[in-house]
């Protein structure tokens, strides 16, 4: 089940990259729209970087639940209680890691 989950995550990454490229090629954007796209891309990169720095199980749970939008009942291989605990721990760790990244960026900006 876990290998199936990893495969699904890899497919979704490829699909999201294609969608982002399509937005750039199909849209005639103004400077403001380009800036918004750049900001969204940077936020997405930061989120993926932080998720990739988490423990593998925590990273997998966050990706399945938030990025692949799977419900807890759809995630198999573990009990629902175990999945909820992993999600809770992963969220806490994600916020701690994100604070480290944002703190470093603040230092670079000043």
N, C-alpha and C positions, 0 to 999 in steps of 0.2 A: 504494500500500500504506500509506503514512503517513497519508493522509487517512482510510482505512478504520480505521486504529488510533485516530486522534483521535475518530472517530465512536463507536467502541466504548468509549472512555474516557468520553465524555460520557454515553452510555447507562448505563454502570455507575455514574456519579456520581448520576444521577437515581434509579436502582434502589436504591442504598445509602441515599439520603435517605428514600425511601419506607419502606424496611425499618425505619429508625430511628424514623420517625413511628409506624409500626404497633406497635412495641414500647411506645411511650409510651401509646398509646390502648388497647391490649388488656390490658395488665398492671395489676394492682392492686399497687402497690409500697409498701413501707414506706419510712421515711426513709432507711434504710441503702441500700436498693436504688436509690433516687433519687440518692443521693450517688455510688454506683458508676456509674450511667448518666451522670451529669454528668462524672465523671472520665474515662470512656471517650470521651465526646463531646469534651472538651477535648483529650485525647491525639490523637484523630482530626483535629481542627482544626489542631493544631500540626504533625502529620505532613504534612497536605495543604498547609499554608502553606510548610513547608520544601521540599517537592517542587516547588511552584510557583515557588520562588525559584531553582531550579537552571536550568542551560542547557536549552533545549527538548529536545534529543536525550536528555540524561541523564534528564530528567523523564519523557519518554515511555517509556524503557526500564524505569525503576523502576515506573511505573504498569502497563505491560504485564506485567512479570514478577511483581511482588508483589501489586498490587491486582486485576488481571485474572487472575492465576494462570496465565499462559501459559508454556509451556516454551520454552526457547531455540529448539528445532526448529520451533515454531509461529510464531515471529516471522520475517517475511519481509522482503525488501528489502535485507538485508545478510548478510554471511557470519557463520557461527556464531562464528568467532574475533573478529570485529569487535564482535558483540553482547556477548560475554564481556568484552572490554576496556571497552566502554561501561558495562556493569553495574558492573564493578570501580571505574571512575572515579566513577560516579554514587554508589555506596555511600560512597566516601571523602568526596566532596563533601557528601553528605547528612549524614554524621556531623559534619563541620566546621560546617555551617550549623546543625545541631541544637544543637551546643555553644554557638553564639552565642546562640540563642534561649533555651536553658536558663540560660545565664549572665546574660542580661538579666532573666529572671524572678527569679533569685536576688537580684539587686540590688533589684528592686521589693519583694520580700518582707521584706528586712532594713531 
